[in-house]
Amino acid sequence: MDRATRRIVGCFIGQRDAPGAFGLWQSIPAPYLDAVCHTDGLRFYRGVVFGALHRIGGTQHIERDGATLRLRLAHLVRQSLSFSRQQTTLETLVWLFLHRYNTSLS
């Protein structure tokens, strides 16, 4: 998330492990790769965000957006109520939500 505009600039759907951290890092556009990255302290982020660019904390806004995402997309809450049979369907739903969220910001 861009801290100034609150726009979501990258996303990765998967496990919170080393490949997931690398996938998230790869989803970030080039202009943001030199910016300071605030994370929740997951140890795998240290492998992709180096030195002074990595700060732990300051993730309240992205956590709030994650809660909104779970609230609006039933696919992310309980598998028994609503689920996607294919990973690509879930990814499409999340990307559509993120696109709509970003375009709603002025």
C-alpha angles and dihedrals in degrees: 000000000000104000094211100048100022089227118147106241101177141016139182125188112207145064124338094243138105095288089046092052090048091048091052091049091050091052092060113098118243097254090062098049092086094049126101111268120215113202138173092248099262105164094229092065090067088067094060105027110058136204121317093004091070120081126170115223135021094098099125096113096049091046088052090050090050089055090049090050091053090046094052099039112057089191088076098051113055127357093212094060101043130352143162118240091207130045090225091060091054091046091051091051092050094047091049090051092049092048091051091046092051094047091050090062115089 
